[in-house]
């Protein structure tokens, strides 16, 4: 009779696992702190992975936004260069019928002695 009781303690059945009786086993009672620590580490791992995935998504979004802003800045820069060319400025001044004219004398540098 004692041998049958020991066999039941040694080999856990599916019923004892699903019913939760296995947690009352002496081994699990002694290792409770370790099991709790393992669960905390598992939760920390899951949280860390989720946070890193969210950061990676944010990095990808910011990279795309940076590329769009660079292209926009390049477009605006080329438009400014095109509008500030001397020939375009002369056209604009002539259309406005201003008294301004292009200088025929070359510029010269005033030196300080």
LOGUPA-335241 format. One line per field, with one value per residue: residue in one letter; x, y, z of N, C-alpha, C, O, CB in turn; residue number from 0. Coordinates in Angstrom, 1 decimal. Glycine has a CB too. Example, Ala and Ser with C-alpha at 12.3 -4.5 7.8 and 13.67 -1.06 7.14 Angstrom:
// residues 2
r = c(a, s) $
npx = c(13.2, 12.8) $
npy = c(-5.7, -2.2) $
npz = c(7.8, 7.1) $
capx = c(12.3, 13.7) $
capy = c(-4.5, -1.1) $
capz = c(7.8, 7.1) $
cpx = c(13.2, 12.9) $
cpy = c(-3.3, 0.0) $
cpz = c(7.8, 7.9) $
opx = c(14.2, 13.4) $
opy = c(-3.3, 1.1) $
opz = c(8.5, 8.0) $
cbpx = c(11.3, 14.1) $
cbpy = c(-4.5, -0.6) $
cbpz = c(9.0, 5.7) $
k = c(0, 1) $
END
This chain:
// residues 113
r = c(x, x, x, x, x, x, x, x, x, x, x, x, x, x, x, x, x, x, x, x, x, x, x, x, x, x, x, x, x, x, x, x, x, x, x, x, x, x, x, x, x, x, x, x, x, x, x, x, x, x, x, x, x, x, x, x, x, x, x, x, x, x, x, x, x, x, x, x, x, x, x, x, x, x, x, x, x, x, x, x, x, x, x, x, x, x, x, x, x, x, x, x, x, x, x, x, x, x, x, x, x, x, x, x, x, x, x, x, x, x, x, x, x) $
npx = c(0.8, 2.0, 3.9, 2.3, 1.4, 3.7, 4.4, 2.4, 3.1, 5.6, 5.2, 3.6, 0.2, -1.8, -4.2, -3.6, -1.8, -3.4, -5.4, -4.1, -2.9, -0.3, 1.1, 1.1, 3.0, 6.0, 8.5, 7.8, 6.9, 9.2, 10.7, 9.3, 10.1, 12.0, 10.5, 8.8, 10.6, 11.5, 9.2, 8.9, 11.2, 10.5, 8.2, 9.5, 11.2, 9.3, 8.1, 10.3, 10.9, 8.6, 8.7, 11.1, 10.4, 8.4, 9.9, 11.6, 9.7, 9.0, 11.5, 11.7, 9.6, 10.4, 12.7, 11.6, 10.1, 12.3, 13.6, 11.6, 11.5, 14.1, 14.0, 12.0, 13.3, 15.4, 14.0, 12.9, 15.3, 16.3, 14.3, 14.6, 17.2, 16.8, 15.0, 16.6, 18.5, 20.5, 19.4, 16.7, 16.0, 16.5, 14.5, 12.2, 12.5, 12.3, 9.7, 8.3, 8.7, 10.6, 13.0, 15.4, 18.5, 20.8, 24.1, 26.7, 29.3, 32.1, 32.2, 34.1, 36.6, 36.9, 39.6, 40.9, 43.3) $
npy = c(-1.2, 1.2, 1.4, 1.9, 4.5, 6.0, 5.6, 7.1, 9.7, 10.0, 9.8, 12.0, 12.4, 13.1, 14.1, 15.1, 17.2, 18.9, 19.5, 20.9, 19.8, 19.1, 21.3, 21.4, 19.6, 18.6, 19.4, 21.6, 23.3, 23.9, 25.2, 27.6, 30.4, 30.5, 29.8, 32.0, 34.1, 33.3, 33.7, 36.5, 37.3, 36.3, 37.9, 40.4, 40.0, 39.7, 42.2, 43.9, 43.0, 43.8, 46.6, 47.2, 46.5, 48.4, 50.7, 50.3, 50.4, 53.1, 54.3, 53.5, 54.9, 57.6, 57.7, 57.5, 59.9, 61.7, 61.3, 62.3, 65.0, 65.8, 65.6, 67.5, 69.8, 69.9, 70.3, 72.9, 74.3, 74.2, 75.5, 78.1, 78.7, 78.8, 81.0, 83.0, 83.5, 85.6, 86.3, 85.7, 87.6, 89.9, 89.7, 89.8, 92.5, 93.9, 93.4, 94.6, 97.2, 98.9, 101.4, 100.4, 99.0, 96.8, 96.9, 98.3, 98.7, 97.0, 95.5, 96.8, 96.6, 98.1, 99.1, 99.1, 101.1) $
npz = c(0.0, 0.7, -1.3, -3.5, -3.0, -3.0, -5.7, -6.9, -6.1, -7.4, -10.2, -12.0, -13.0, -15.9, -15.0, -12.5, -13.2, -14.8, -13.0, -11.1, -8.9, -9.0, -8.3, -5.6, -4.9, -3.3, -4.4, -6.1, -4.1, -2.8, -4.7, -5.2, -5.1, -7.1, -9.3, -9.4, -9.8, -12.4, -13.8, -13.6, -15.0, -17.6, -18.1, -18.2, -20.4, -22.5, -22.4, -23.0, -25.6, -26.9, -26.6, -27.9, -30.5, -31.0, -30.9, -33.1, -35.2, -34.9, -35.6, -38.3, -39.4, -38.9, -40.4, -43.0, -43.0, -42.8, -45.3, -47.0, -46.2, -46.9, -49.7, -50.2, -49.2, -51.1, -53.4, -52.9, -52.7, -55.2, -56.6, -55.5, -56.4, -59.1, -59.3, -58.4, -60.3, -62.4, -64.9, -64.6, -62.7, -64.0, -66.0, -64.4, -63.3, -65.7, -66.5, -64.5, -65.2, -64.1, -63.1, -62.8, -64.0, -65.6, -64.6, -66.5, -66.0, -64.5, -61.3, -58.5, -56.0, -52.9, -51.2, -47.9, -46.4) $
capx = c(0.0, 2.9, 4.5, 1.4, 1.3, 5.0, 4.3, 1.6, 3.9, 6.7, 4.7, 2.4, -0.7, -2.4, -5.3, -3.0, -1.3, -4.5, -6.2, -3.3, -2.4, 1.2, 1.7, 1.2, 4.1, 7.1, 9.4, 7.3, 6.8, 10.6, 11.2, 8.4, 10.8, 12.7, 9.5, 8.3, 11.7, 11.5, 8.0, 9.2, 12.1, 9.7, 7.4, 10.4, 11.6, 8.2, 7.9, 11.5, 10.8, 7.5, 9.2, 12.1, 9.6, 7.7, 11.0, 12.0, 8.6, 9.1, 12.7, 11.4, 8.7, 11.2, 13.6, 10.8, 9.8, 13.5, 13.8, 10.6, 11.9, 15.3, 13.5, 11.3, 14.4, 16.2, 13.1, 12.8, 16.6, 16.5, 13.4, 15.2, 18.3, 16.2, 14.4, 17.6, 19.5, 20.5, 18.5, 15.3, 15.8, 16.4, 13.2, 11.2, 12.6, 11.8, 8.3, 7.7, 9.0, 11.3, 14.1, 16.7, 19.1, 22.0, 25.3, 27.6, 30.7, 32.4, 32.3, 35.5, 36.8, 37.4, 40.6, 41.3, 44.8) $
capy = c(0.0, 2.4, 1.5, 2.6, 5.9, 6.5, 5.7, 8.2, 10.9, 10.1, 9.9, 12.9, 12.0, 14.3, 14.7, 16.0, 18.4, 19.8, 19.8, 21.8, 19.1, 19.0, 22.5, 21.1, 18.7, 19.1, 20.0, 22.9, 24.2, 24.3, 26.0, 28.7, 31.6, 30.4, 29.9, 33.4, 34.8, 33.0, 34.4, 37.9, 37.4, 36.1, 39.1, 41.4, 39.7, 40.0, 43.7, 44.4, 42.8, 44.6, 48.0, 47.4, 46.5, 49.7, 51.7, 50.0, 51.0, 54.6, 54.6, 53.4, 56.0, 58.8, 57.6, 57.8, 61.3, 62.4, 61.3, 63.2, 66.3, 66.0, 65.8, 68.8, 70.8, 69.9, 71.0, 74.3, 74.9, 74.3, 76.6, 79.3, 79.0, 79.2, 82.3, 84.0, 83.7, 87.0, 86.4, 85.7, 88.8, 90.9, 89.5, 90.4, 93.9, 94.5, 93.2, 95.6, 98.5, 99.7, 102.2, 99.6, 98.5, 96.0, 97.7, 98.0, 98.8, 95.9, 95.9, 97.0, 96.4, 99.3, 98.6, 99.9, 101.1) $
capz = c(0.0, 0.8, -2.6, -4.5, -2.6, -3.5, -7.2, -7.3, -5.9, -8.3, -11.6, -12.0, -14.1, -16.6, -14.2, -11.4, -13.8, -15.2, -11.8, -10.3, -7.7, -9.1, -7.6, -4.1, -4.8, -2.4, -5.3, -6.5, -2.9, -2.4, -5.8, -5.5, -5.3, -8.4, -10.4, -9.5, -10.5, -13.8, -14.4, -13.7, -16.2, -18.8, -18.4, -18.5, -21.7, -23.4, -22.4, -23.6, -27.0, -27.5, -26.6, -29.0, -31.8, -31.1, -31.2, -34.5, -36.0, -34.9, -36.3, -39.7, -39.7, -38.9, -41.6, -44.2, -42.9, -43.1, -46.7, -47.6, -45.9, -47.7, -51.1, -50.2, -49.1, -52.4, -54.4, -52.6, -52.9, -56.7, -57.0, -55.1, -57.3, -60.4, -59.2, -58.1, -61.4, -62.9, -66.1, -64.1, -62.0, -65.1, -66.6, -63.4, -63.3, -66.9, -66.5, -63.6, -65.7, -63.1, -63.6, -62.5, -65.1, -65.3, -64.6, -67.6, -65.4, -63.6, -59.9, -58.1, -54.6, -52.2, -50.2, -46.8, -46.1) $
cpx = c(0.9, 3.6, 3.6, 1.3, 2.6, 5.0, 3.5, 2.3, 5.0, 6.2, 3.5, 1.5, -1.2, -3.5, -4.7, -2.4, -2.4, -5.3, -5.4, -2.7, -0.9, 1.8, 1.9, 2.3, 5.2, 8.2, 9.0, 7.2, 8.2, 11.1, 10.2, 9.1, 11.5, 11.7, 8.9, 9.3, 11.7, 10.3, 8.2, 10.2, 11.4, 8.9, 8.3, 10.9, 10.5, 8.0, 9.1, 11.4, 9.7, 8.0, 10.2, 11.4, 8.9, 8.8, 11.5, 11.0, 8.7, 10.4, 12.4, 10.5, 9.5, 12.1, 12.8, 10.5, 11.1, 13.8, 12.8, 11.0, 13.2, 14.9, 12.8, 12.3, 15.1, 15.3, 13.1, 14.2, 16.7, 15.5, 14.0, 16.4, 17.8, 15.6, 15.4, 18.7, 19.4, 19.5, 17.1, 15.0, 15.7, 15.0, 12.1, 11.3, 12.1, 10.3, 7.6, 7.9, 9.6, 12.5, 15.5, 17.2, 20.4, 23.2, 26.2, 29.1, 30.9, 32.5, 33.8, 35.5, 37.4, 38.4, 40.8, 42.8, 45.1) $
cpy = c(1.2, 2.5, 2.2, 4.1, 6.6, 6.6, 6.9, 9.6, 11.1, 10.3, 10.8, 12.5, 13.3, 14.9, 15.6, 17.2, 19.4, 20.3, 20.8, 21.1, 19.0, 20.2, 22.3, 20.1, 19.4, 19.9, 21.4, 23.8, 24.7, 25.3, 27.2, 30.0, 31.6, 30.5, 31.3, 34.3, 34.6, 33.6, 35.9, 38.1, 37.2, 37.3, 40.2, 41.2, 40.1, 41.5, 44.3, 44.2, 43.7, 46.1, 48.2, 47.3, 47.8, 50.8, 51.5, 50.6, 52.5, 55.0, 54.6, 54.5, 57.3, 58.8, 58.0, 59.3, 62.1, 62.4, 62.2, 64.6, 66.7, 66.4, 67.2, 69.9, 71.0, 70.6, 72.5, 75.0, 75.1, 75.4, 78.0, 79.7, 79.4, 80.6, 83.4, 84.2, 85.1, 87.2, 86.5, 87.0, 90.0, 90.9, 90.1, 91.9, 94.6, 94.4, 94.3, 97.0, 99.4, 100.5, 101.5, 99.0, 97.7, 96.9, 97.3, 98.1, 97.6, 96.3, 96.0, 97.0, 97.7, 98.7, 99.6, 99.9, 101.3) $
cpz = c(0.0, -0.6, -3.6, -4.2, -3.1, -5.0, -7.7, -7.1, -6.9, -9.7, -11.6, -13.2, -14.7, -15.8, -13.1, -12.0, -14.2, -14.0, -10.9, -9.1, -7.8, -8.4, -6.1, -3.9, -4.0, -3.3, -5.7, -5.3, -2.6, -3.5, -6.2, -5.8, -6.7, -9.5, -10.5, -10.2, -12.0, -14.5, -14.6, -14.9, -17.5, -19.1, -18.8, -20.0, -22.7, -23.5, -23.2, -25.1, -27.6, -27.6, -27.7, -30.4, -32.0, -31.5, -32.7, -35.5, -36.1, -35.7, -37.8, -40.2, -39.8, -40.1, -42.9, -44.2, -43.3, -44.6, -47.4, -47.4, -46.7, -49.1, -51.2, -50.1, -50.4, -53.4, -54.2, -52.9, -54.4, -57.2, -56.7, -56.0, -58.7, -60.4, -59.0, -59.1, -61.9, -64.0, -65.6, -63.4, -63.0, -65.8, -65.7, -63.4, -64.5, -67.0, -65.6, -64.1, -64.7, -63.8, -63.4, -63.8, -64.7, -65.5, -65.8, -67.1, -64.5, -62.2, -59.5, -56.5, -54.0, -51.1, -49.1, -46.6, -44.7) $
opx = c(0.5, 3.9, 4.1, 1.2, 2.5, 5.5, 3.8, 2.1, 5.2, 6.9, 2.4, 2.0, -1.0, -3.6, -5.3, -2.4, -2.3, -5.9, -6.0, -2.1, -0.2, 3.0, 2.6, 2.6, 5.4, 8.7, 9.8, 7.4, 8.3, 11.9, 10.3, 8.7, 11.5, 11.9, 8.7, 9.0, 11.9, 10.5, 7.9, 10.0, 11.7, 8.8, 8.0, 11.0, 10.8, 7.9, 8.9, 11.7, 9.9, 7.7, 10.2, 11.8, 8.9, 8.5, 11.7, 11.3, 8.6, 10.3, 12.8, 10.8, 9.2, 12.4, 13.4, 10.5, 11.0, 14.2, 13.3, 10.9, 13.3, 15.4, 13.0, 12.2, 15.5, 15.8, 13.2, 14.2, 17.2, 15.9, 13.9, 16.6, 18.4, 15.8, 15.2, 19.6, 18.3, 18.9, 16.3, 13.9, 14.9, 14.4, 11.2, 10.2, 11.4, 9.7, 6.5, 7.4, 9.1, 12.9, 16.5, 16.4, 20.9, 23.3, 26.4, 30.0, 30.0, 32.9, 34.7, 34.5, 38.4, 37.9, 40.8, 43.4, 46.2) $
opy = c(2.2, 3.7, 3.0, 4.9, 7.8, 7.6, 7.5, 10.5, 12.2, 11.1, 10.3, 12.2, 14.4, 16.2, 16.6, 18.3, 20.5, 21.4, 21.4, 21.8, 18.9, 20.1, 23.0, 19.8, 20.6, 20.9, 22.4, 25.1, 25.9, 26.2, 27.8, 30.6, 32.6, 31.2, 31.8, 35.1, 35.5, 34.1, 36.4, 39.1, 37.9, 37.7, 41.0, 42.2, 40.7, 42.0, 45.2, 45.1, 44.2, 46.8, 49.2, 48.0, 48.3, 51.7, 52.5, 51.1, 53.1, 56.1, 55.5, 55.1, 58.1, 59.9, 58.7, 60.0, 63.2, 63.5, 63.0, 65.5, 67.8, 67.3, 67.9, 70.9, 72.1, 71.4, 73.2, 76.1, 76.2, 76.1, 78.9, 80.8, 80.3, 81.3, 84.5, 84.9, 85.7, 88.2, 87.3, 87.6, 90.9, 91.9, 90.9, 92.5, 95.6, 95.3, 94.7, 98.0, 100.5, 100.1, 102.0, 98.6, 97.9, 97.7, 96.1, 97.6, 97.2, 97.5, 95.4, 97.2, 98.2, 98.0, 100.8, 98.9, 101.3) $
opz = c(-0.7, -1.0, -4.4, -5.2, -3.6, -5.6, -8.7, -7.9, -7.4, -10.4, -11.3, -14.3, -14.2, -15.8, -12.8, -11.3, -13.8, -14.0, -10.0, -8.2, -6.7, -7.9, -5.4, -2.7, -4.0, -2.8, -5.6, -5.4, -2.1, -3.2, -7.2, -6.8, -7.4, -10.5, -11.6, -11.0, -12.8, -15.6, -15.6, -15.6, -18.5, -20.3, -19.7, -20.7, -23.8, -24.6, -24.0, -25.9, -28.7, -28.6, -28.4, -31.3, -33.2, -32.3, -33.4, -36.5, -37.1, -36.3, -38.6, -41.3, -40.7, -40.6, -43.7, -45.3, -43.9, -45.1, -48.3, -48.3, -47.1, -49.7, -52.1, -50.8, -50.8, -54.2, -55.1, -53.4, -54.9, -58.1, -57.5, -56.4, -59.3, -61.4, -59.3, -58.9, -61.8, -64.0, -66.1, -63.5, -62.8, -66.1, -66.1, -63.3, -64.5, -67.6, -65.9, -63.5, -64.5, -64.9, -63.9, -64.7, -63.6, -66.5, -66.1, -67.8, -63.7, -62.0, -60.1, -55.9, -54.5, -50.2, -49.3, -46.6, -44.3) $
cbpx = c(-0.9, 3.9, 4.9, 0.0, 1.2, 6.2, 3.8, 0.3, 4.5, 7.5, 4.5, 2.8, -1.9, -3.0, -6.1, -1.9, -0.5, -5.4, -6.5, -4.1, -3.0, 1.6, 0.9, -0.1, 4.6, 7.8, 9.7, 5.9, 6.2, 11.5, 11.3, 7.5, 11.8, 13.5, 8.4, 8.0, 13.0, 11.4, 6.7, 9.9, 13.2, 8.8, 6.6, 11.6, 12.0, 6.9, 7.9, 12.7, 10.5, 6.3, 9.8, 13.1, 8.6, 7.0, 12.2, 12.2, 7.2, 9.2, 13.8, 10.7, 7.5, 11.9, 14.2, 9.5, 9.3, 14.7, 13.6, 9.2, 12.2, 16.2, 12.6, 10.3, 15.3, 16.5, 11.7, 12.5, 17.7, 16.2, 12.1, 15.7, 19.2, 15.1, 13.4, 18.2, 19.2, 21.9, 18.7, 15.1, 17.0, 17.5, 12.8, 11.5, 14.1, 12.5, 7.9, 8.3, 7.7, 11.9, 14.2, 16.4, 19.5, 22.1, 26.1, 27.4, 30.9, 33.6, 31.6, 36.1, 37.7, 36.3, 42.0, 40.5, 45.4) $
cbpy = c(0.0, 2.2, 0.1, 2.0, 6.1, 5.7, 4.4, 8.2, 10.9, 8.8, 8.6, 14.4, 11.2, 13.8, 13.5, 15.1, 18.0, 19.1, 18.6, 23.0, 17.7, 19.0, 23.7, 20.5, 18.2, 18.0, 19.2, 22.8, 23.4, 23.1, 25.2, 28.9, 31.9, 29.1, 28.9, 33.9, 34.5, 31.4, 34.1, 38.4, 36.4, 34.8, 39.5, 41.4, 38.2, 39.4, 44.2, 43.8, 41.3, 44.6, 48.3, 46.2, 45.4, 50.1, 51.6, 48.5, 50.6, 55.1, 53.7, 52.0, 56.2, 58.9, 56.2, 57.0, 61.6, 61.8, 59.9, 63.0, 66.5, 64.9, 64.7, 68.8, 70.5, 68.5, 70.4, 74.5, 74.0, 73.0, 76.4, 79.3, 77.7, 78.1, 82.3, 83.7, 82.6, 87.4, 85.3, 84.6, 89.1, 90.7, 88.1, 89.8, 94.3, 93.8, 91.8, 95.4, 99.1, 98.8, 103.6, 98.5, 99.6, 94.8, 97.6, 99.0, 100.1, 95.1, 94.8, 98.3, 95.2, 100.2, 98.3, 99.4, 102.3) $
cbpz = c(1.2, 1.9, -3.1, -4.4, -1.1, -3.0, -7.7, -6.4, -4.4, -8.3, -12.3, -12.1, -13.5, -18.0, -13.6, -10.7, -15.1, -16.2, -11.0, -9.9, -7.7, -10.6, -7.9, -3.6, -6.1, -1.6, -6.6, -7.1, -1.7, -2.4, -7.0, -4.3, -4.2, -8.5, -10.0, -8.0, -9.8, -14.0, -13.6, -12.4, -16.0, -18.7, -17.1, -17.6, -21.9, -22.9, -21.0, -23.1, -27.2, -26.5, -25.2, -28.9, -31.8, -29.8, -30.3, -34.7, -35.5, -33.4, -35.9, -40.0, -38.7, -37.6, -41.7, -44.3, -41.5, -42.4, -47.2, -47.0, -44.4, -47.6, -51.5, -49.0, -48.0, -52.8, -54.3, -51.1, -52.4, -57.4, -56.3, -53.7, -57.5, -60.8, -58.1, -56.8, -62.5, -63.3, -67.1, -63.2, -61.0, -66.1, -66.9, -62.0, -63.0, -68.1, -66.1, -62.2, -66.3, -62.0, -63.0, -61.5, -66.2, -66.3, -63.3, -68.7, -64.6, -64.1, -58.9, -58.6, -54.3, -51.6, -50.9, -45.5, -46.9) $
k = c(0, 1, 2, 3, 4, 5, 6, 7, 8, 9, 10, 11, 12, 13, 14, 15, 16, 17, 18, 19, 20, 21, 22, 23, 24, 25, 26, 27, 28, 29, 30, 31, 32, 33, 34, 35, 36, 37, 38, 39, 40, 41, 42, 43, 44, 45, 46, 47, 48, 49, 50, 51, 52, 53, 54, 55, 56, 57, 58, 59, 60, 61, 62, 63, 64, 65, 66, 67, 68, 69, 70, 71, 72, 73, 74, 75, 76, 77, 78, 79, 80, 81, 82, 83, 84, 85, 86, 87, 88, 89, 90, 91, 92, 93, 94, 95, 96, 97, 98, 99, 100, 101, 102, 103, 104, 105, 106, 107, 108, 109, 110, 111, 112) $
END
